[in-house]
């Protein structure tokens, strides 16, 4: 059973499955996160949805590059969680199945290419309190405990 975080399930609502991959990106005790301006400004672990026909790892590399401008190396799976959300940018109710990886930032290629995203380095312990969802916070905290 995959642990659930976030808002309670709305029983009358129909949810579509949305598979996604996200990365905890550590450099020492600092973490690279993305700040998404819309629909609500928040800090997040970089990542996102897996496109049809795309492997999870290919999606992870692509999403991190789009949202942070960085390449990554040596991703390893930390775990997974699910959450039930409304995604206003897609006008869709989704059961997000989120797989979290630990990876290391390798090289900055420039600014994020994903509109409305900004790459931000911050101390990991600060990021635990700044991230916008409980699942991201849980997995960042676990990764930091492994240091």
PALO-88624 format. One record per atom (N, C-alpha, C): residue in three letters; atom name; x, y, z. Coordinates in pm, 1 decimal, m for minus. Each point is the difference from the previous one (the first is absolute). Layout:
# residues N
ALA  CA  X  Y  Z
...
# end
This chain:
# residues 147
UNK  N  84.1  m118.2  0.0
UNK  CA  m84.1  118.2  0.0
UNK  C  89.1  125.2  0.0
UNK  N  m34.2  95.3  m83.1
UNK  CA  77.2  123.3  m10.5
UNK  C  m58.6  103.0  96.4
UNK  N  86.5  59.5  80.2
UNK  CA  m42.4  99.5  98.6
UNK  C  m62.3  121.7  m69.6
UNK  N  m104.0  53.8  61.2
UNK  CA  m69.2  117.1  m54.9
UNK  C  32.6  122.2  83.9
UNK  N  21.8  111.6  m67.8
UNK  CA  21.7  129.1  63.9
UNK  C  m98.9  100.0  m58.2
UNK  N  m23.1  108.0  73.0
UNK  CA  m76.1  111.5  m54.9
UNK  C  m148.0  m2.7  29.8
UNK  N  m73.0  64.1  m88.7
UNK  CA  m143.2  19.4  14.9
UNK  C  m74.1  m133.1  4.1
UNK  N  m110.8  m4.1  74.4
UNK  CA  m79.5  m123.2  1.4
UNK  C  m65.8  m24.5  m136.2
UNK  N  m25.7  m124.4  m25.9
UNK  CA  m70.0  m42.1  m120.6
UNK  C  m141.7  56.3  2.3
UNK  N  m44.2  56.6  m112.4
UNK  CA  m138.4  45.7  m14.7
UNK  C  m75.6  m116.1  m63.7
UNK  N  m81.5  m67.2  78.6
UNK  CA  m64.3  m124.1  m44.7
UNK  C  m88.9  19.1  m123.4
UNK  N  m58.5  116.8  m14.6
UNK  CA  m89.2  23.0  m114.0
UNK  C  76.6  36.3  m127.5
UNK  N  130.8  18.4  10.5
UNK  CA  80.5  44.0  m114.1
UNK  C  66.2  m118.7  m70.0
UNK  N  6.8  8.1  m129.0
UNK  CA  68.5  m102.8  m79.5
UNK  C  143.0  48.2  m26.9
UNK  N  99.2  m83.2  30.4
UNK  CA  140.9  36.1  m15.7
UNK  C  64.1  m81.7  m111.3
UNK  N  83.9  65.9  m79.7
UNK  CA  81.8  m70.5  m99.1
UNK  C  138.4  m23.6  59.3
UNK  N  59.5  m112.7  m32.8
UNK  CA  134.5  m32.0  49.4
UNK  C  101.4  87.0  m74.1
UNK  N  93.2  56.5  74.2
UNK  CA  110.1  78.1  m58.5
UNK  C  129.9  m47.3  63.7
UNK  N  82.3  m70.0  m78.1
UNK  CA  129.5  m46.9  46.8
UNK  C  101.2  112.9  m13.7
UNK  N  81.3  18.7  104.4
UNK  CA  102.0  103.3  m3.9
UNK  C  126.6  m43.2  71.0
UNK  N  108.7  68.5  m31.6
UNK  CA  130.6  m25.5  60.5
UNK  C  56.3  132.2  51.0
UNK  N  67.1  m6.2  114.4
UNK  CA  50.9  120.4  65.9
UNK  C  135.8  m31.0  60.4
UNK  N  83.2  103.0  15.5
UNK  CA  136.9  m22.7  46.6
UNK  C  34.8  83.3  122.1
UNK  N  64.5  m66.1  95.9
UNK  CA  69.3  67.9  108.7
UNK  C  142.0  18.0  m52.1
UNK  N  41.8  125.1  m19.2
UNK  CA  130.5  31.5  m59.1
UNK  C  88.9  65.0  104.3
UNK  N  93.2  m77.0  51.8
UNK  CA  84.7  47.9  108.6
UNK  C  139.4  36.2  m47.9
UNK  N  53.1  104.8  59.4
UNK  CA  141.5  36.7  m12.9
UNK  C  43.8  37.5  140.3
UNK  N  67.0  m93.8  66.1
UNK  CA  30.9  19.0  141.1
UNK  C  m130.3  m0.4  78.4
UNK  N  m21.3  104.1  79.5
UNK  CA  m123.5  10.7  78.1
UNK  C  m102.3  92.9  m66.5
UNK  N  30.6  44.1  m122.6
UNK  CA  m92.4  85.6  m74.8
UNK  C  m79.8  m84.0  m98.0
UNK  N  m116.6  50.7  m36.5
UNK  CA  m88.0  m69.9  m92.9
UNK  C  m42.6  97.4  m109.6
UNK  N  m10.7  m51.4  m122.3
UNK  CA  m47.2  78.2  m113.3
UNK  C  m148.8  m28.2  m16.9
UNK  N  m80.1  104.2  14.3
UNK  CA  m144.8  m12.1  m16.3
UNK  C  m43.4  92.5  m112.2
UNK  N  m124.6  m11.4  m37.5
UNK  CA  m54.9  91.0  m99.4
UNK  C  m110.7  81.8  66.0
UNK  N  m6.5  126.1  m39.0
UNK  CA  m110.6  84.4  44.2
UNK  C  m92.6  16.4  m118.9
UNK  N  m123.8  m43.8  17.6
UNK  CA  m101.0  10.1  m105.7
UNK  C  m90.2  116.7  34.1
UNK  N  m14.0  93.5  m91.8
UNK  CA  m76.2  122.0  25.2
UNK  C  m151.3  m21.0  m2.7
UNK  N  m48.4  m89.8  m86.4
UNK  CA  m144.5  m18.6  m16.0
UNK  C  m34.0  m149.1  m2.3
UNK  N  m118.6  m43.0  35.2
UNK  CA  m115.9  81.5  32.3
UNK  C  11.2  67.0  137.0
UNK  N  73.4  m59.5  92.5
UNK  CA  29.2  61.1  129.0
UNK  C  150.4  m0.5  16.7
UNK  N  61.3  112.1  40.8
UNK  CA  145.1  m1.6  19.4
UNK  C  39.9  m100.6  108.7
UNK  N  94.8  m87.7  m33.9
UNK  CA  48.4  m95.4  99.5
UNK  C  132.8  m60.0  m42.9
UNK  N  75.0  m44.6  100.5
UNK  CA  122.2  m74.7  m23.1
UNK  C  m36.3  m147.4  m11.6
UNK  N  69.3  m69.2  m93.3
UNK  CA  m28.0  m140.9  m25.2
UNK  C  130.2  m73.9  m27.6
UNK  N  m4.1  m132.0  18.0
UNK  CA  106.5  m81.1  m55.5
UNK  C  m16.7  4.7  m151.3
UNK  N  109.0  15.0  m75.5
UNK  CA  m14.7  1.5  m145.0
UNK  C  m48.1  m133.9  m52.0
UNK  N  m86.8  5.9  m98.2
UNK  CA  m53.3  m120.8  m60.9
UNK  C  m136.3  25.3  m58.0
UNK  N  m62.4  m107.2  m45.6
UNK  CA  m132.5  15.2  m57.9
UNK  C  m46.1  m128.2  m66.0
UNK  N  m97.6  15.6  m87.0
UNK  CA  m66.4  m113.8  m61.7
UNK  C  86.0  m73.8  m100.1
UNK  N  m29.2  m129.5  m10.5
UNK  CA  65.7  m86.6  m97.7
UNK  C  m84.9  1.6  m127.1
UNK  N  61.3  38.6  m111.5
UNK  CA  m71.7  6.4  m127.0
UNK  C  m27.1  m140.3  m53.3
UNK  N  m105.6  m16.9  m81.5
UNK  CA  m28.9  m131.8  m58.3
UNK  C  122.0  m53.5  m75.1
UNK  N  35.4  m126.6  27.6
UNK  CA  112.9  m64.3  m65.9
UNK  C  136.0  34.2  59.6
UNK  N  2.7  86.2  100.7
UNK  CA  125.9  43.7  60.6
UNK  C  29.8  m85.9  123.1
UNK  N  125.4  m36.3  19.3
UNK  CA  37.0  m75.9  119.8
UNK  C  6.9  95.8  119.0
UNK  N  m18.9  m51.0  121.6
UNK  CA  9.3  87.1  117.6
UNK  C  134.6  72.9  11.0
UNK  N  109.9  m67.9  m24.4
UNK  CA  130.0  67.3  11.7
UNK  C  19.8  105.8  m107.7
UNK  N  m43.7  m26.8  m120.6
UNK  CA  9.9  102.2  m106.2
UNK  C  m82.8  122.5  40.3
UNK  N  m118.5  m23.6  54.9
UNK  CA  m84.8  111.5  44.8
UNK  C  68.3  77.6  112.3
UNK  N  65.5  m70.5  91.7
UNK  CA  68.8  67.3  110.6
UNK  C  109.0  92.9  m53.1
UNK  N  85.4  m50.9  m88.8
UNK  CA  106.2  83.5  m57.7
UNK  C  m59.5  121.8  m71.9
UNK  N  m105.7  m22.9  m78.4
UNK  CA  m63.1  108.8  m75.7
UNK  C  m61.9  103.8  92.5
UNK  N  m78.7  m47.1  96.9
UNK  CA  m69.8  93.2  89.5
UNK  C  97.2  83.4  83.4
UNK  N  104.8  m63.6  52.8
UNK  CA  98.0  75.6  78.8
UNK  C  65.6  106.0  m87.8
UNK  N  37.8  m36.4  m121.0
UNK  CA  63.4  96.7  m91.7
UNK  C  m95.7  115.6  m31.4
UNK  N  m127.1  m32.1  m28.0
UNK  CA  m97.3  105.0  m33.0
UNK  C  m26.1  93.7  117.9
UNK  N  m8.0  m54.3  121.4
UNK  CA  m40.7  80.5  115.1
UNK  C  115.1  64.9  75.7
UNK  N  123.1  m48.3  m21.7
UNK  CA  114.5  58.3  72.0
UNK  C  112.1  47.1  m91.3
UNK  N  7.5  m53.7  m122.1
UNK  CA  111.5  30.2  m88.0
UNK  C  122.3  m86.9  26.4
UNK  N  m11.2  m97.0  89.1
UNK  CA  112.4  m86.6  37.4
UNK  C  m15.4  m139.2  m59.0
UNK  N  115.0  m63.8  m27.4
UNK  CA  2.8  m143.2  m28.6
UNK  C  25.4  m70.8  133.0
UNK  N  m33.7  m128.7  3.2
UNK  CA  18.5  m76.5  123.9
UNK  C  77.6  m127.4  m28.7
UNK  N  45.6  m62.3  107.4
UNK  CA  71.7  m125.5  m11.4
UNK  C  m43.8  m96.3  110.5
UNK  N  15.8  m127.0  m27.3
UNK  CA  m18.3  m109.3  96.2
UNK  C  m131.6  0.8  77.3
UNK  N  m114.9  13.1  m68.7
UNK  CA  m126.2  m4.1  75.7
UNK  C  m24.4  m137.5  60.6
UNK  N  m52.5  2.3  122.2
UNK  CA  m38.4  m125.2  65.5
UNK  C  m133.9  22.2  69.3
UNK  N  m86.8  m97.0  m13.9
UNK  CA  m136.9  10.7  51.6
UNK  C  m1.4  2.4  151.7
UNK  N  m69.5  101.0  55.9
UNK  CA  m19.2  8.8  144.5
UNK  C  m132.1  m61.5  43.7
UNK  N  m102.7  13.4  m82.8
UNK  CA  m131.8  m50.8  36.2
UNK  C  m107.3  68.5  m81.9
UNK  N  m123.9  m15.5  44.3
UNK  CA  m112.8  56.5  m73.6
UNK  C  m110.4  40.0  96.4
UNK  N  m83.1  92.6  m45.5
UNK  CA  m119.7  37.4  74.5
UNK  C  m106.6  40.5  m99.7
UNK  N  m119.7  14.4  50.3
UNK  CA  m109.7  46.1  m85.2
UNK  C  m72.6  113.6  69.4
UNK  N  m62.1  82.2  m80.6
UNK  CA  m84.1  107.3  52.9
UNK  C  m110.0  30.0  m99.9
UNK  N  m112.0  44.9  52.5
UNK  CA  m116.2  31.3  m81.3
UNK  C  m11.7  151.6  m9.3
UNK  N  4.9  52.1  m122.9
UNK  CA  3.9  145.6  m18.1
UNK  C  m81.2  41.5  m122.3
UNK  N  m37.3  127.4  1.3
UNK  CA  m52.7  62.8  m120.7
UNK  C  115.2  72.8  m65.1
UNK  N  20.9  m22.7  m128.8
UNK  CA  107.9  63.3  m74.5
UNK  C  m60.0  105.1  m92.1
UNK  N  m5.3  126.7  47.3
UNK  CA  m67.6  103.0  m79.8
UNK  C  63.9  24.3  m136.4
UNK  N  131.6  m20.8  m11.3
UNK  CA  66.2  22.4  m128.9
UNK  C  m46.9  m98.1  m106.6
UNK  N  m55.8  m114.8  43.4
UNK  CA  m54.7  m100.2  m92.2
UNK  C  m151.6  m14.9  12.8
UNK  N  m60.6  74.9  91.9
UNK  CA  m141.6  m13.6  33.1
UNK  C  m33.7  m147.6  21.4
UNK  N  77.6  m63.2  90.0
UNK  CA  m10.3  m144.2  20.1
UNK  C  14.4  m34.0  148.1
UNK  N  m83.8  m92.0  46.1
UNK  CA  16.2  m59.7  132.4
UNK  C  89.1  m121.3  m18.3
UNK  N  105.2  m10.0  82.1
UNK  CA  97.5  m106.7  m20.7
UNK  C  36.9  m70.7  129.4
UNK  N  17.2  m130.3  m12.5
UNK  CA  69.0  m76.7  102.0
UNK  C  144.3  m5.1  m48.2
UNK  N  84.4  81.9  62.1
UNK  CA  140.1  8.1  m41.2
UNK  C  78.1  m110.6  69.9
UNK  N  60.9  m86.7  m79.7
UNK  CA  87.7  m104.0  51.7
UNK  C  142.5  50.1  m21.8
UNK  N  62.6  42.4  108.8
UNK  CA  127.5  71.3  m3.9
UNK  C  113.6  m91.8  42.7
UNK  N  95.8  m25.1  m88.8
UNK  CA  119.0  m76.7  33.4
UNK  C  113.8  99.3  23.1
UNK  N  67.3  m15.3  113.4
UNK  CA  105.2  93.7  40.1
UNK  C  135.6  m67.3  m13.3
UNK  N  93.4  74.3  m60.7
UNK  CA  136.8  m46.7  m17.9
UNK  C  96.2  93.0  73.1
UNK  N  110.2  m55.0  45.4
UNK  CA  112.6  77.5  48.8
UNK  C  99.1  5.7  m115.0
UNK  N  47.3  119.3  m34.2
UNK  CA  95.5  15.6  m109.4
UNK  C  92.6  116.3  33.2
UNK  N  103.1  13.6  m80.6
UNK  CA  96.2  106.8  23.4
UNK  C  3.8  91.3  m120.7
UNK  N  m6.3  131.9  24.7
UNK  CA  11.3  96.0  m109.6
UNK  C  139.2  m10.6  m61.6
UNK  N  6.4  m9.7  m131.6
UNK  CA  128.6  m17.8  m66.9
UNK  C  50.4  129.3  m63.4
UNK  N  m87.5  66.7  m76.5
UNK  CA  43.6  118.9  m73.1
UNK  C  m117.5  92.5  m28.1
UNK  N  21.6  127.1  19.5
UNK  CA  m101.3  99.6  m33.9
UNK  C  11.1  32.5  m148.4
UNK  N  m111.8  m11.1  m70.0
UNK  CA  m5.2  32.4  m142.7
UNK  C  m56.2  139.0  m24.0
UNK  N  m40.3  67.8  106.4
UNK  CA  m61.1  132.0  m12.4
UNK  C  m129.0  6.8  78.8
UNK  N  m81.1  96.1  m34.7
UNK  CA  m127.8  21.0  69.1
UNK  C  m98.7  m110.9  m35.1
UNK  N  m99.1  m24.5  88.7
UNK  CA  m105.4  m97.1  m32.6
UNK  C  m71.8  38.3  m128.9
UNK  N  m41.2  m99.9  m77.2
UNK  CA  m75.7  25.5  m122.8
UNK  C  m150.4  m8.1  23.5
UNK  N  m40.7  m55.1  113.3
UNK  CA  m142.3  m10.0  34.6
UNK  C  m48.8  137.8  43.4
UNK  N  m99.9  56.9  m69.3
UNK  CA  m49.0  132.9  38.4
UNK  C  m47.6  3.5  144.9
UNK  N  31.7  109.0  68.2
UNK  CA  m46.8  19.4  136.7
UNK  C  79.4  m74.5  105.4
UNK  N  112.7  m61.6  m36.7
UNK  CA  83.6  m73.3  95.0
UNK  C  132.7  71.9  20.5
UNK  N  49.9  m9.1  121.9
UNK  CA  128.6  59.2  35.3
UNK  C  73.8  m100.8  87.7
UNK  N  127.1  m27.0  m32.7
UNK  CA  81.3  m91.3  80.3
UNK  C  53.3  75.0  121.6
UNK  N  m11.0  m62.7  116.4
UNK  CA  42.5  63.5  125.4
UNK  C  79.6  m100.5  82.5
UNK  N  121.6  39.7  39.7
UNK  CA  77.9  m78.2  95.8
UNK  C  m33.3  50.1  138.9
UNK  N  m22.3  m90.0  93.5
UNK  CA  m23.4  39.8  138.8
UNK  C  47.6  m110.7  93.0
UNK  N  27.4  36.5  125.8
UNK  CA  36.8  m104.3  96.2
UNK  C  m111.7  m103.8  9.8
UNK  N  38.5  m127.2  2.8
UNK  CA  m98.9  m107.6  3.8
UNK  C  m97.5  11.4  114.8
UNK  N  50.3  35.4  118.5
UNK  CA  m88.4  9.9  116.6
UNK  C  m101.7  112.6  m17.0
UNK  N  37.3  105.7  m69.7
UNK  CA  m94.5  108.7  m29.2
UNK  C  m102.3  m45.9  m104.5
UNK  N  47.8  m73.4  m99.6
UNK  CA  m88.5  m46.4  m108.5
UNK  C  m109.2  m91.9  52.0
UNK  N  31.8  m79.1  103.0
UNK  CA  m101.7  m90.4  56.9
UNK  C  m124.5  78.9  39.4
UNK  N  18.9  121.6  49.5
UNK  CA  m114.2  81.7  44.0
UNK  C  m59.4  82.8  m113.0
UNK  N  74.9  17.9  m108.8
UNK  CA  m44.0  86.9  m109.2
UNK  C  m75.6  m74.3  m110.5
UNK  N  21.5  m130.9  m12.3
UNK  CA  m63.1  m74.5  m108.4
UNK  C  m151.8  0.2  15.0
UNK  N  m68.4  2.3  m113.9
UNK  CA  m143.5  19.9  m1.7
UNK  C  m86.7  m120.9  28.4
UNK  N  58.2  m120.7  8.3
UNK  CA  m86.3  m114.0  33.6
UNK  C  69.8  m95.3  95.6
UNK  N  m81.4  m69.4  78.7
UNK  CA  49.3  m88.8  105.3
UNK  C  83.9  m115.6  m53.3
UNK  N  m33.5  m51.8  m117.0
UNK  CA  76.4  m111.0  m56.5
UNK  C  141.8  42.2  m34.8
UNK  N  14.9  116.1  m63.6
UNK  CA  133.6  52.3  m30.6
UNK  C  80.2  19.0  128.8
UNK  N  m63.9  58.0  100.9
UNK  CA  68.4  24.0  127.9
UNK  C  45.3  m130.7  63.8
UNK  N  m86.6  m100.2  m2.7
UNK  CA  32.0  m130.0  58.5
UNK  C  125.7  m59.8  m63.7
UNK  N  5.2  m1.7  m133.7
UNK  CA  113.0  m64.0  m67.4
UNK  C  127.3  84.0  8.8
UNK  N  m11.1  131.2  3.1
UNK  CA  119.9  82.4  21.3
UNK  C  56.3  m25.3  138.8
UNK  N  m87.9  m6.4  98.3
UNK  CA  44.4  m25.0  137.2
UNK  C  71.8  m136.2  9.9
UNK  N  m56.9  m101.6  m64.2
UNK  CA  64.4  m132.0  0.6
UNK  C  137.7  4.7  m65.6
UNK  N  11.4  70.8  m111.8
UNK  CA  129.4  10.0  m68.6
UNK  C  102.1  72.5  86.9
UNK  N  m43.0  105.3  68.8
UNK  CA  91.9  75.2  85.6
UNK  C  45.6  m82.9  119.5
UNK  N  m84.7  m86.3  50.4
UNK  CA  38.5  m85.9  112.3
UNK  C  108.0  m99.4  m41.3
UNK  N  7.9  m29.8  m129.6
UNK  CA  101.5  m92.8  m49.7
UNK  C  137.6  61.9  m15.8
UNK  N  10.3  132.9  17.3
UNK  CA  131.9  67.0  m16.0
UNK  C  92.8  m31.5  114.4
# end
